Amino acid sequence: MIDPDTKAGWVPEADEVDEEEEMPLSLRLSIADTLTLGNATCGFMAVYFTTTGILIPHLTGSQETGMARHSAATAVILMLCAAVFDLFDGLVARKLRSSPMGAELDNLSDLISFGLAPAYFVLVYGMVADDAHQRVAAVGAIVVLLAVVLRLARFSCVTVKDGTFQGMPSPFGALTVVSIVLLELPFVATLLAILGTAWLMVSRVEYPKPRGRLAVAMLSWIVLGMGLMAAWAFDAPGGQLLLQTGCALQLVMGAVIPLFATARRVNNFRGSRREARAAQIP
């Protein structure tokens, strides 16, 4: 069809609509994006099991402690699975093609699995624990959630040197918060440890990125954690002791890793100063 004024051909409107509705190849989900969505799914299901297996039985006066233990273990195992998805989506994205949505999907999924899920776990702990204070625990849960939000936002807009994170990574922070709750320490000690973990997540303390041998070690640690949770959930002999040992090790790792990173940074700085002084000597 010809426009009588411009003598140019008209493009059919149907074709324009079809071209607009067709999704660009660059916006289609990649394999890494699928793993990221698995991360978000695990985080949501952790919230579900925390609600149906711990909170609702407590509110209805159920005395089935085994059910609460199984649900708590399931929720934590799902958070561990989310950490596995988060570990592998980065590795796959570096090896294969990743879509432009990858970074945004990763942040949104991390917010669910490592922000909302552990914060909700702390909130429910404040409602069901005998010596806990519900409102104070709610404040602690909000601090955890906001720490993850701030950390993810800073991660998106701040560039740090390759091979390190600035502040405790959110998956590691979430598992540390959950480990603190499962240790069943006095309420004040639990709250202070949770607040300390939230501070580490937004701090400038350096944590190494899980690559190579460190990624294998992290994956092995997560699998070990799943085994400990399963032993505790099914009331295996020594399961409680194994769980407490694993949770204590998680806390120790959270404190020791930045110390090693700081010590390495100090040694590198001293080495640079020695080299500079040696270069100045005639």
C-alpha positions, 0 to 999 in steps of 0.5 A, spaced: 500 500 500 502 506 498 502 513 502 499 518 497 503 524 500 510 521 501 509 515 496 512 510 501 510 504 502 506 503 509 508 497 513 502 493 516 501 494 523 500 486 524 507 486 522 509 491 527 506 488 533 509 481 531 516 484 531 515 488 538 512 481 541 518 477 539 522 476 545 530 478 543 534 472 543 539 476 548 533 476 553 531 468 553 533 464 559 540 461 559 542 455 563 545 459 569 538 463 569 535 457 570 539 455 576 538 462 579 531 461 579 532 454 582 535 458 588 529 463 589 525 457 589 529 454 594 528 460 598 521 461 598 520 453 600 524 454 606 519 460 608 514 455 607 516 450 611 518 454 617 511 457 617 507 450 616 512 446 620 514 451 626 510 457 626 503 454 625 504 448 630 506 453 635 500 457 634 495 452 634 499 449 641 501 442 637 506 438 642 509 435 636 517 437 637 519 432 632 515 435 626 518 442 628 525 439 628 524 436 621 521 442 618 527 446 621 532 441 618 528 442 611 528 449 611 535 449 613 537 444 607 533 448 602 537 454 604 543 450 603 541 448 596 540 455 594 547 456 596 549 450 591 545 453 586 548 460 587 555 457 587 553 453 580 550 459 577 556 463 577 560 458 575 556 456 569 555 463 567 562 464 566 563 458 562 557 459 558 553 464 555 549 468 560 543 473 559 543 480 560 538 478 566 543 474 569 545 479 574 538 482 576 535 475 577 541 473 581 540 479 586 533 478 586 534 470 588 539 472 593 534 477 596 529 471 597 534 465 599 539 469 603 535 475 606 528 474 607 528 466 608 534 467 614 530 473 617 524 470 617 527 464 621 530 469 626 523 472 626 519 465 628 525 463 633 523 469 637 516 467 637 517 460 639 523 460 643 522 460 651 527 465 653 526 469 646 523 476 646 518 477 640 519 484 638 526 484 639 527 478 635 523 482 630 528 488 630 534 483 629 530 479 623 529 486 620 536 488 621 538 481 617 534 483 611 536 490 611 543 488 611 542 483 605 538 488 601 544 493 602 549 488 601 546 486 594 545 493 592 552 495 594 555 489 590 551 491 584 554 498 583 561 498 587 567 495 583 572 491 588 578 488 586 578 481 582 577 475 587 574 478 593 568 480 596 567 486 600 563 484 606 561 477 608 557 474 602 550 473 603 549 466 602 555 465 607 551 470 612 545 467 611 548 460 613 551 463 619 545 467 622 541 460 621 547 456 625 547 461 631 539 460 632 540 452 631 546 453 637 540 455 642 544 460 645 541 465 651 537 470 647 542 476 648 548 472 646 544 469 640 541 476 638 548 479 639 551 474 634 546 475 629 547 483 629 554 482 628 553 477 622 549 483 619 554 488 620 560 483 617 555 483 611 555 490 610 562 491 612 568 492 608 572 486 610 574 482 605 572 475 603 575 471 598 570 468 592 569 461 592 573 459 585 577 453 584 579 449 590 575 454 595 569 452 591 570 445 592 571 446 599 565 450 600 561 445 596 563 439 600 562 444 607 555 445 604 554 437 603 556 436 610 552 441 613 546 437 609 548 431 612 548 434 619 541 437 618 539 430 616 542 426 622 539 431 627 532 431 623 531 424 624 534 424 631 540 419 629 545 418 635 549 424 637 545 428 631 544 434 636 552 434 638 554 433 630 549 439 629 552 444 634 559 442 632 557 444 625 554 450 627 559 452 631 564 451 626 560 455 621 561 461 626 568 460 627 569 460 619 565 466 619 570 470 624 577 466 621 576 467 614 576 475 614 582 475 619 586 471 614 584 475 608 586 481 613 593 478 615 594 477 607 593 484 606 597 486 611 603 482 609 602 484 601 602 491 604 609 490 608 612 487 602 610 492 597 613 497 602 620 493 603 620 493 595 619 500 595 625 501 600 629 497 596 628 500 590 630 507 593 637 504 596 642 506 591 
